[in-house]
């Protein structure tokens, strides 16, 4: 494990506030550190990679974080939860919840030098579900947020909550998502808020992984990015309705 990956591992264990990591020259170095950090997490928790998250795919989220392009992270099997789960905010440095369209991959998209066209990527989607991503920003200061350190820290993924997957779905760009907190509507967005279309985000991820010598596998779950701005609850009951697909629910305790 690299020194920076070990530092991330130790900071999470100690509950240290997020800060800029020294010595990350570029995004390639950040993703190398991310992979080393996630490998250590898999070893500790005796788990494996179940899929990926794509972050900062909407203009609202990019403006919120001051970053102008998507980023990626790993989703671990032990951090995949079913709708209706209850979590405790105190188990996170600072819990954030994002509201997304998840897709399940139905065929391998292995590494290839020339990458993939968007039609091939779209054809690899097997099923779609409403989902929430759990993020842990460890009380980051967004005014001075460093994207390389964010990427290295597994793009802050701390888990996902999945509704039921559906094998038939309408055009993802037109899907309407509505967020409820304690039964009250608090935000809404559409699939086209994610880079114009969630498949555009998935296309970006497939080619990002291909450039790194990796690829998507049959059965992988991919979080395509938040339709709305992250919420940071200490408590509350959340529901995300994705029109034509279904709902996903989460309860947050202190």
TORMARTI-174782 format. One record per residue: residue in one letter; x, y, z of N, C-alpha, C in turn. Coordinates in nm, 3 decimals. Each point is the difference from the previous one (the first is absolute). Last residue first. Layout:
% residues N
> A:X:Y:Z:X:Y:Z:X:Y:Z
...
This chain:
% residues 254
> X:-2.934:0.978:1.470:0.120:0.076:0.041:0.125:-0.089:0.012
> X:-0.368:-0.157:-0.350:-0.003:0.028:0.143:0.128:0.074:0.038
> X:-0.300:-0.115:-0.476:0.125:0.044:0.061:-0.024:0.033:0.146
> X:-0.234:-0.300:-0.442:-0.019:0.069:0.127:0.136:0.031:0.061
> X:-0.218:-0.118:-0.524:0.112:-0.003:0.094:-0.040:0.077:0.125
> X:-0.196:-0.217:-0.526:-0.018:0.068:0.128:0.120:-0.023:0.092
> X:-0.210:-0.009:-0.556:0.099:-0.054:0.092:-0.007:0.084:0.127
> X:-0.322:-0.122:-0.482:0.046:0.084:0.110:0.108:-0.072:0.079
> X:-0.200:-0.021:-0.550:-0.029:-0.042:0.136:0.057:0.097:0.102
> X:-0.073:0.009:-0.519:0.094:-0.105:0.044:-0.033:-0.051:0.139
> X:-0.230:0.365:-0.235:0.002:-0.110:-0.095:0.090:-0.114:0.039
> X:0.109:0.452:0.233:-0.122:-0.023:-0.077:0.015:-0.110:-0.103
> X:0.236:0.066:0.472:0.047:0.011:-0.137:-0.113:-0.042:-0.091
> X:0.088:0.167:0.543:-0.092:-0.057:-0.099:0.055:0.026:-0.139
> X:0.189:-0.020:0.532:0.029:0.051:-0.134:-0.090:-0.074:-0.098
> X:0.043:0.118:0.567:-0.052:-0.083:-0.107:0.030:0.068:-0.132
> X:0.132:0.016:0.577:0.015:0.046:-0.138:-0.062:-0.101:-0.096
> X:0.023:0.179:0.552:-0.046:-0.108:-0.086:0.000:0.053:-0.144
> X:0.306:0.162:0.460:-0.107:0.019:-0.097:-0.033:-0.125:-0.078
> X:0.442:0.274:0.280:-0.110:-0.093:0.022:-0.097:0.019:-0.116
> X:0.399:0.210:-0.035:0.036:-0.060:0.128:-0.105:-0.103:0.041
> X:0.142:0.186:-0.522:-0.091:-0.017:0.113:0.070:-0.050:0.126
> X:0.088:0.235:-0.492:0.086:-0.041:0.110:-0.084:-0.016:0.128
> X:-0.042:0.003:-0.590:-0.057:0.041:0.128:0.086:-0.060:0.111
> X:0.090:0.130:-0.556:0.015:-0.085:0.118:-0.070:0.060:0.122
> X:-0.173:0.124:-0.498:0.112:0.030:0.089:-0.002:-0.091:0.123
> X:-0.219:-0.190:-0.452:-0.017:0.122:0.080:0.122:0.018:0.089
> X:-0.032:-0.368:-0.294:-0.087:0.090:-0.074:-0.013:0.135:0.069
> X:0.427:-0.364:0.021:-0.116:0.058:0.070:-0.078:0.097:-0.088
> X:0.288:-0.449:-0.167:0.018:0.138:0.042:-0.128:0.063:0.053
> X:0.092:-0.472:-0.148:0.030:0.090:-0.112:0.012:0.147:0.038
> X:0.095:-0.517:0.206:-0.074:0.118:0.039:0.037:0.111:-0.098
> X:0.026:-0.556:-0.052:0.062:0.131:-0.019:-0.097:0.109:0.041
> X:0.117:-0.571:0.048:-0.098:0.107:0.020:0.073:0.133:-0.012
> X:0.111:-0.527:-0.199:0.041:0.124:0.066:-0.119:0.095:0.012
> X:-0.017:-0.423:-0.239:-0.040:0.002:0.140:0.041:0.124:0.076
> X:0.280:-0.143:-0.421:-0.139:-0.041:0.017:-0.032:-0.006:0.149
> X:0.392:0.325:-0.119:-0.027:-0.143:-0.006:-0.149:-0.025:0.015
> X:0.386:0.418:-0.159:-0.123:-0.037:0.068:-0.026:-0.149:-0.021
> X:0.508:0.198:-0.006:-0.124:0.000:-0.075:-0.118:-0.034:0.086
> X:0.587:0.142:-0.051:-0.108:-0.075:0.064:-0.125:0.001:-0.084
> X:0.424:0.244:-0.075:0.023:-0.143:-0.015:-0.103:-0.087:0.068
> X:0.013:0.491:-0.051:0.079:-0.047:0.113:0.032:-0.149:-0.009
> X:-0.274:0.219:-0.322:0.131:0.068:-0.005:0.092:-0.047:0.112
> X:-0.446:-0.154:-0.006:0.076:-0.060:-0.110:0.139:0.062:-0.010
> X:-0.311:0.182:0.307:0.053:-0.128:0.046:0.086:-0.066:-0.107
> X:-0.218:0.397:-0.121:0.095:0.030:0.107:0.064:-0.130:0.050
> X:-0.350:-0.035:-0.302:0.124:0.038:-0.067:0.108:0.040:0.100
> X:-0.430:-0.113:0.163:0.052:-0.116:-0.073:0.133:0.033:-0.066
> X:-0.234:0.352:0.219:0.061:-0.096:0.092:0.061:-0.118:-0.075
> X:-0.243:0.325:-0.249:0.124:0.058:0.054:0.072:-0.101:0.089
> X:-0.421:-0.121:-0.151:0.096:-0.003:-0.110:0.134:0.057:0.045
> X:-0.359:0.035:0.295:0.046:-0.138:-0.007:0.104:-0.017:-0.111
> X:-0.210:0.419:0.034:0.086:-0.023:0.116:0.057:-0.141:-0.002
> X:-0.313:0.104:-0.324:0.121:0.077:-0.026:0.100:-0.018:0.113
> X:-0.431:-0.177:0.046:0.085:-0.086:-0.082:0.129:0.072:-0.039
> X:-0.343:0.234:0.241:0.080:-0.092:0.082:0.090:-0.093:-0.080
> X:-0.134:0.495:-0.169:-0.060:-0.134:-0.006:0.086:-0.093:0.087
> X:0.078:0.470:-0.001:-0.094:-0.002:-0.112:-0.072:-0.132:-0.014
> X:0.305:0.083:0.359:0.075:0.014:-0.126:-0.089:-0.004:-0.124
> X:-0.264:-0.033:0.397:0.124:-0.075:0.011:0.071:0.000:-0.136
> X:-0.431:0.188:0.064:0.089:0.081:0.082:0.135:-0.068:0.020
> X:-0.372:-0.204:-0.228:0.084:0.084:-0.087:0.087:0.097:0.080
> X:-0.320:-0.292:0.214:0.116:-0.071:-0.050:0.089:0.086:-0.086
> X:-0.290:0.259:0.359:-0.029:-0.096:-0.107:0.129:-0.068:-0.044
> X:-0.214:0.256:0.482:0.084:0.014:-0.118:-0.041:-0.102:-0.103
> X:-0.115:0.243:0.537:-0.035:-0.086:-0.113:0.094:0.029:-0.116
> X:-0.126:0.087:0.584:0.078:0.028:-0.121:-0.048:-0.093:-0.111
> X:-0.212:0.022:0.433:0.106:0.098:0.026:0.085:0.029:-0.123
> X:-0.507:-0.219:0.216:0.085:0.014:-0.118:0.102:0.111:0.023
> X:-0.213:-0.302:0.399:-0.015:0.130:-0.068:0.094:0.005:-0.120
> X:-0.023:-0.365:0.330:-0.128:0.009:-0.069:-0.023:0.128:-0.078
> X:0.412:-0.103:0.233:-0.108:-0.006:0.099:-0.136:0.026:-0.065
> X:0.310:0.083:-0.348:0.060:-0.009:0.132:-0.110:0.011:0.103
> X:0.068:-0.112:-0.570:-0.084:0.032:0.115:0.079:-0.018:0.129
> X:0.074:0.062:-0.578:0.056:-0.032:0.132:-0.096:0.047:0.109
> X:-0.018:-0.148:-0.558:-0.048:0.091:0.105:0.050:-0.049:0.135
> X:0.077:-0.054:-0.582:0.031:-0.045:0.134:-0.042:0.103:0.103
> X:-0.097:-0.163:-0.548:-0.009:0.104:0.101:0.025:-0.060:0.137
> X:0.138:-0.126:-0.546:-0.047:-0.045:0.130:0.002:0.114:0.101
> X:0.154:0.007:-0.471:-0.126:0.060:0.039:-0.053:-0.044:0.135
> X:0.408:-0.169:-0.200:0.013:0.147:0.007:-0.127:0.065:0.051
> X:0.029:-0.475:-0.089:0.054:0.042:0.129:0.012:0.152:0.012
> X:-0.367:-0.297:-0.281:0.124:0.074:-0.024:0.052:0.060:0.130
> X:-0.302:-0.402:0.109:-0.013:0.104:-0.103:0.134:0.068:-0.022
> X:-0.048:-0.524:0.163:0.001:0.138:0.049:-0.021:0.096:-0.116
> X:0.049:-0.559:0.197:-0.056:0.086:-0.105:-0.011:0.141:0.056
> X:0.167:-0.342:0.272:0.061:-0.039:-0.127:-0.057:0.076:-0.120
> X:0.080:0.119:0.551:-0.102:-0.025:-0.101:0.068:-0.029:-0.133
> X:0.123:0.000:0.573:0.040:0.016:-0.140:-0.115:-0.038:-0.092
> X:-0.032:0.199:0.519:-0.013:-0.118:-0.085:0.041:0.031:-0.144
> X:0.229:0.295:0.376:-0.137:-0.045:-0.015:-0.002:-0.124:-0.088
> X:0.431:0.179:0.303:-0.063:-0.031:-0.126:-0.148:-0.033:0.016
> X:0.465:0.264:0.225:-0.128:-0.059:0.038:-0.080:-0.018:-0.128
> X:0.563:0.062:0.147:-0.116:0.031:-0.084:-0.122:-0.071:0.056
> X:0.542:0.187:0.167:-0.105:-0.100:-0.013:-0.109:0.046:-0.094
> X:0.394:0.253:0.102:-0.010:-0.073:0.127:-0.112:-0.103:-0.004
> X:0.337:0.355:-0.334:-0.108:-0.099:0.011:0.007:-0.074:0.132
> X:0.295:0.369:-0.187:-0.085:0.011:0.119:-0.112:-0.103:0.008
> X:0.373:0.019:-0.321:-0.106:0.094:-0.036:-0.111:0.003:0.105
> X:0.418:-0.229:0.066:-0.108:-0.078:-0.063:-0.120:0.086:-0.034
> X:0.416:0.189:0.141:-0.081:-0.046:0.113:-0.126:-0.074:-0.050
> X:0.292:0.200:-0.313:0.080:-0.098:0.074:-0.079:-0.062:0.114
> X:-0.196:0.358:-0.242:0.006:-0.123:-0.079:0.075:-0.108:0.077
> X:-0.004:0.424:0.194:-0.135:-0.057:0.001:-0.002:-0.132:-0.077
> X:0.390:0.255:-0.012:-0.014:-0.065:0.131:-0.137:-0.066:0.013
> X:0.082:0.250:-0.387:0.088:-0.116:0.001:-0.011:-0.076:0.132
> X:-0.235:0.413:-0.062:-0.062:-0.113:-0.071:0.088:-0.124:0.004
> X:-0.047:0.408:0.360:0.099:-0.048:-0.097:-0.053:-0.128:-0.065
> X:-0.221:0.458:0.277:-0.005:-0.142:-0.031:0.099:-0.037:-0.110
> X:-0.133:0.413:0.283:0.134:-0.034:-0.046:0.012:-0.144:-0.042
> X:-0.414:0.184:0.142:0.060:0.119:-0.059:0.139:-0.028:-0.054
> X:-0.266:-0.319:0.246:-0.026:0.004:-0.144:0.062:0.123:-0.066
> X:0.120:-0.308:0.436:-0.019:0.141:-0.028:-0.015:0.015:-0.151
> X:-0.121:-0.457:0.304:0.091:0.071:-0.090:-0.036:0.148:-0.011
> X:-0.154:-0.411:0.281:-0.003:0.143:0.033:0.097:0.081:-0.085
> X:-0.080:-0.468:-0.086:0.084:0.024:0.118:0.015:0.149:0.029
> X:-0.271:-0.251:-0.339:0.097:0.103:-0.038:0.093:0.038:0.115
> X:-0.325:-0.420:-0.175:0.060:0.050:0.123:0.108:0.100:-0.038
> X:-0.481:-0.251:-0.227:0.135:0.055:-0.013:0.047:0.048:0.136
> X:-0.395:-0.330:-0.257:0.048:0.052:0.127:0.142:0.049:-0.022
> X:-0.429:-0.068:-0.360:0.140:-0.022:0.036:0.027:0.062:0.135
> X:-0.464:-0.207:-0.255:0.065:0.108:0.074:0.145:-0.038:0.020
> X:-0.422:-0.148:-0.377:0.107:-0.028:0.095:0.041:0.126:0.074
> X:-0.355:-0.287:-0.389:0.022:0.121:0.079:0.103:-0.029:0.108
> X:0.018:-0.285:-0.461:-0.064:0.009:0.132:0.017:0.140:0.057
> X:0.060:-0.367:-0.474:0.009:0.135:0.056:-0.073:0.004:0.134
> X:0.250:-0.380:-0.387:-0.111:0.041:0.086:0.031:0.135:0.062
> X:0.281:-0.201:-0.340:-0.095:-0.110:0.019:-0.123:0.042:0.077
> X:0.412:0.230:-0.331:-0.084:0.018:0.119:-0.106:-0.110:0.005
> X:0.318:0.071:-0.365:0.048:-0.086:0.109:-0.084:0.012:0.127
> X:-0.057:0.264:-0.408:-0.049:-0.136:-0.018:0.044:-0.095:0.109
> X:0.156:0.453:-0.013:-0.144:-0.002:0.028:-0.056:-0.142:-0.009
> X:0.448:0.062:-0.126:-0.016:0.018:0.145:-0.148:-0.006:0.037
> X:0.109:-0.008:-0.455:0.043:-0.124:0.064:-0.021:0.007:0.150
> X:-0.082:0.388:-0.249:-0.102:-0.100:-0.028:0.035:-0.133:0.066
> X:0.305:0.366:0.012:-0.108:0.014:0.097:-0.111:-0.102:-0.023
> X:0.512:-0.115:-0.120:-0.095:0.102:-0.044:-0.121:-0.004:0.092
> X:0.516:-0.135:0.144:-0.132:-0.046:-0.040:-0.083:0.115:-0.056
> X:0.573:-0.109:0.030:-0.117:0.035:0.079:-0.129:-0.050:-0.062
> X:0.472:-0.069:-0.142:-0.075:0.107:-0.065:-0.125:0.041:0.078
> X:0.297:-0.352:0.159:0.079:0.120:-0.027:-0.084:0.114:-0.056
> X:-0.188:-0.366:0.344:0.034:-0.001:-0.142:0.059:0.135:-0.034
> X:-0.209:-0.332:0.447:0.091:0.104:-0.050:0.024:-0.017:-0.149
> X:-0.460:-0.204:0.168:0.140:-0.006:0.043:0.084:0.110:-0.063
> X:-0.512:-0.122:0.112:0.060:0.102:-0.088:0.147:0.010:0.041
> X:-0.437:-0.380:0.076:0.132:0.056:0.026:0.034:0.106:-0.104
> X:-0.511:-0.091:0.140:0.105:-0.066:-0.076:0.132:0.069:0.026
> X:-0.411:0.140:0.211:-0.039:-0.134:-0.041:0.102:-0.074:-0.083
> X:-0.052:0.414:0.408:0.062:-0.036:-0.127:-0.030:-0.146:-0.033
> X:-0.278:0.393:0.291:0.073:-0.127:0.014:0.047:-0.044:-0.138
> X:-0.133:0.507:0.244:-0.017:-0.097:-0.108:0.080:-0.125:0.034
> X:-0.237:0.471:0.259:0.099:-0.106:-0.005:-0.030:-0.091:-0.118
> X:-0.114:0.532:0.156:-0.044:-0.112:-0.082:0.115:-0.101:-0.001
> X:-0.086:0.375:0.411:0.057:-0.036:-0.129:-0.080:-0.108:-0.074
> X:0.124:0.362:0.443:-0.120:-0.065:-0.052:0.019:-0.025:-0.149
> X:0.300:0.087:0.502:-0.024:0.044:-0.137:-0.105:-0.092:-0.064
> X:0.223:0.160:0.516:-0.086:-0.091:-0.074:-0.027:0.060:-0.138
> X:0.387:0.034:0.441:-0.075:0.063:-0.106:-0.083:-0.106:-0.072
> X:0.288:0.065:0.502:-0.079:-0.076:-0.095:-0.065:0.091:-0.102
> X:0.459:0.024:0.305:-0.122:0.077:-0.028:-0.073:-0.073:-0.112
> X:0.302:-0.245:0.244:0.058:0.129:0.032:-0.103:0.109:-0.019
> X:-0.194:-0.476:0.121:0.065:0.067:-0.112:0.068:0.127:0.049
> X:-0.276:-0.284:0.271:0.099:-0.093:-0.054:0.075:0.058:-0.120
> X:-0.370:0.217:0.231:0.124:0.009:0.078:0.108:-0.097:-0.048
> X:-0.453:0.016:-0.180:0.086:0.107:-0.051:0.134:0.005:0.074
> X:-0.309:-0.440:-0.083:0.026:0.099:0.104:0.102:0.102:-0.049
> X:-0.401:-0.338:-0.251:0.141:0.022:0.028:0.013:0.107:0.107
> X:-0.379:-0.369:-0.248:0.022:0.108:0.096:0.149:0.011:0.026
> X:-0.315:-0.208:-0.442:0.103:-0.012:0.103:0.000:0.122:0.092
> X:-0.274:-0.086:-0.407:-0.059:-0.015:0.133:0.101:-0.011:0.112
> X:0.125:-0.153:-0.505:-0.093:0.106:0.042:-0.061:-0.032:0.135
> X:0.469:-0.227:-0.094:-0.132:-0.002:-0.059:-0.085:0.115:0.055
> X:0.560:-0.028:-0.065:-0.113:-0.019:0.091:-0.132:0.000:-0.078
> X:0.583:-0.034:-0.034:-0.122:0.002:-0.081:-0.116:-0.038:0.089
> X:0.470:-0.001:0.122:-0.061:0.131:0.014:-0.122:0.017:-0.091
> X:0.290:-0.388:0.013:-0.050:0.015:0.136:-0.067:0.134:0.025
> X:0.209:-0.096:-0.424:-0.116:-0.086:0.022:-0.059:0.019:0.139
> X:0.260:0.407:-0.240:0.033:-0.130:0.058:-0.126:-0.078:0.034
> X:0.152:0.406:-0.367:-0.103:-0.039:0.096:0.032:-0.140:0.048
> X:0.318:0.426:-0.234:-0.044:-0.138:0.012:-0.114:-0.013:0.101
> X:0.122:0.444:-0.323:0.042:-0.070:0.120:-0.055:-0.141:-0.001
> X:0.077:0.501:-0.326:-0.048:-0.136:0.022:0.053:-0.054:0.132
> X:-0.130:0.506:-0.281:0.102:-0.081:0.066:-0.061:-0.137:0.028
> X:-0.101:0.472:-0.352:-0.035:-0.114:0.087:0.122:-0.063:0.066
> X:-0.002:0.530:-0.119:-0.004:-0.125:-0.074:-0.035:-0.115:0.095
> X:0.087:0.476:0.125:-0.071:0.010:-0.127:-0.005:-0.130:-0.081
> X:0.015:0.230:0.541:0.072:-0.091:-0.089:-0.080:-0.011:-0.129
> X:-0.121:0.208:0.444:0.100:0.079:-0.069:0.087:-0.082:-0.094
> X:-0.394:-0.120:0.287:0.134:-0.042:0.039:0.111:0.079:-0.068
> X:-0.464:0.093:-0.085:0.003:-0.018:0.145:0.142:-0.030:0.047
> X:-0.095:0.018:-0.462:0.007:0.134:0.058:0.013:-0.008:0.151
> X:-0.064:-0.402:-0.223:0.131:0.055:-0.037:0.018:0.140:0.057
> X:-0.416:-0.212:0.056:0.101:-0.060:0.086:0.139:0.053:-0.034
> X:-0.363:0.150:-0.264:-0.021:0.042:0.138:0.108:-0.055:0.092
> X:-0.013:-0.134:-0.453:0.053:0.135:0.015:-0.015:0.049:0.144
> X:0.045:-0.524:-0.079:-0.097:0.105:-0.028:0.065:0.136:0.019
> X:0.234:-0.407:0.082:-0.053:-0.014:-0.137:-0.105:0.104:-0.033
> X:0.311:-0.160:0.399:0.007:0.132:-0.062:-0.043:-0.005:-0.146
> X:0.120:-0.478:0.172:-0.033:0.120:0.074:0.013:0.126:-0.085
> X:-0.072:-0.571:-0.009:0.045:0.112:-0.081:-0.046:0.126:0.073
> X:0.103:-0.539:0.162:-0.077:0.123:0.006:0.062:0.101:-0.096
> X:-0.008:-0.578:0.021:0.067:0.129:-0.004:-0.098:0.113:0.026
> X:0.058:-0.577:0.112:-0.038:0.097:-0.102:0.073:0.131:0.019
> X:0.064:-0.391:0.270:-0.131:-0.038:-0.055:-0.044:0.095:-0.110
> X:0.478:-0.185:0.272:-0.064:0.110:-0.071:-0.128:-0.050:-0.066
> X:0.177:-0.237:0.454:0.046:0.019:-0.137:-0.077:0.114:-0.063
> X:0.155:-0.228:0.529:-0.105:0.029:-0.097:0.061:0.020:-0.137
> X:0.171:-0.035:0.489:-0.022:-0.128:-0.071:-0.116:0.014:-0.099
> X:0.213:0.349:0.281:-0.141:-0.038:0.016:-0.035:-0.132:-0.068
> X:0.450:0.183:-0.014:-0.045:0.012:0.139:-0.139:-0.057:0.019
> X:0.180:0.019:-0.438:0.072:-0.097:0.082:-0.050:0.004:0.145
> X:-0.167:0.319:-0.299:-0.050:-0.133:-0.035:0.066:-0.108:0.085
> X:0.156:0.442:0.042:-0.133:-0.013:0.058:-0.058:-0.139:-0.028
> X:0.408:0.110:-0.204:0.018:-0.020:0.146:-0.135:-0.014:0.068
> X:-0.004:0.102:-0.456:0.053:-0.134:0.019:0.019:-0.032:0.148
> X:-0.117:0.438:-0.121:-0.114:-0.091:-0.008:0.044:-0.146:0.015
> X:0.336:0.331:-0.015:-0.082:0.018:0.121:-0.117:-0.098:0.001
> X:0.270:0.020:-0.384:0.074:-0.060:0.111:-0.079:0.008:0.130
> X:-0.178:0.210:-0.383:-0.001:-0.146:-0.017:0.073:-0.069:0.115
> X:0.007:0.474:-0.016:-0.134:-0.050:0.028:-0.003:-0.152:-0.006
> X:0.393:0.216:-0.134:-0.015:0.002:0.145:-0.136:-0.055:0.041
> X:0.072:0.054:-0.453:0.089:-0.106:0.049:-0.010:-0.010:0.151
> X:-0.224:0.354:-0.207:-0.071:-0.127:-0.020:0.086:-0.120:0.042
> X:0.193:0.431:0.020:-0.112:-0.006:0.094:-0.075:-0.132:-0.013
> X:0.345:0.102:-0.305:0.055:-0.034:0.132:-0.111:-0.014:0.103
> X:-0.125:0.146:-0.425:0.049:-0.138:-0.010:0.055:-0.046:0.135
> X:-0.131:0.451:-0.054:-0.110:-0.092:0.024:0.043:-0.145:-0.009
> X:0.385:0.331:0.141:-0.105:0.011:-0.100:-0.110:-0.101:0.030
> X:0.374:0.083:0.299:0.041:0.084:-0.112:-0.113:0.024:-0.099
> X:0.052:-0.094:0.540:-0.079:-0.053:-0.111:0.022:0.089:-0.122
> X:0.191:0.076:0.454:0.072:-0.084:-0.093:-0.080:-0.066:-0.110
> X:-0.218:0.142:0.482:0.118:0.053:-0.068:0.051:-0.098:-0.104
> X:-0.519:0.088:0.181:0.112:-0.093:0.008:0.120:0.058:-0.074
> X:-0.434:0.256:0.250:0.073:-0.024:-0.123:0.116:-0.096:0.024
> X:-0.424:-0.044:0.321:0.093:0.106:-0.035:0.074:-0.038:-0.127
> X:-0.428:-0.155:0.385:0.055:-0.005:-0.135:0.091:0.119:-0.025
> X:-0.072:-0.189:0.501:-0.067:0.081:-0.099:0.071:-0.009:-0.134
> X:0.012:-0.405:0.362:0.066:0.126:-0.032:-0.077:0.075:-0.109
> X:-0.053:-0.445:0.255:-0.103:0.103:-0.010:0.056:0.137:-0.031
> X:0.226:-0.446:0.038:0.012:0.097:0.110:-0.109:0.106:-0.002
> X:0.030:-0.337:-0.340:-0.006:-0.073:0.127:0.000:0.096:0.119
> X:0.059:0.176:-0.436:-0.137:-0.047:0.020:-0.014:-0.071:0.134
> X:0.431:0.135:-0.121:-0.084:0.116:0.027:-0.146:-0.041:0.022
> X:0.317:-0.329:-0.132:0.018:0.040:0.140:-0.088:0.119:0.036
> X:0.004:-0.147:-0.450:-0.052:-0.108:0.085:0.007:0.040:0.147
> X:0.202:0.287:-0.312:-0.146:0.004:-0.009:-0.064:-0.103:0.092
> X:0.468:-0.011:-0.036:-0.044:0.121:0.072:-0.152:0.012:-0.003
> X:0.197:-0.341:-0.252:0.007:-0.030:0.143:-0.046:0.119:0.083
> X:0.039:0.065:-0.459:-0.113:-0.089:0.027:-0.003:-0.038:0.148
> X:0.364:0.249:-0.146:-0.121:0.083:0.000:-0.124:-0.085:0.026
> X:0.421:-0.218:-0.037:-0.004:0.084:0.121:-0.128:0.083:0.005
> X:-0.027:-0.460:-0.267:0.078:0.122:-0.007:-0.014:0.079:0.129
> X:-0.034:-0.543:-0.040:-0.085:0.119:0.000:0.088:0.125:0.000
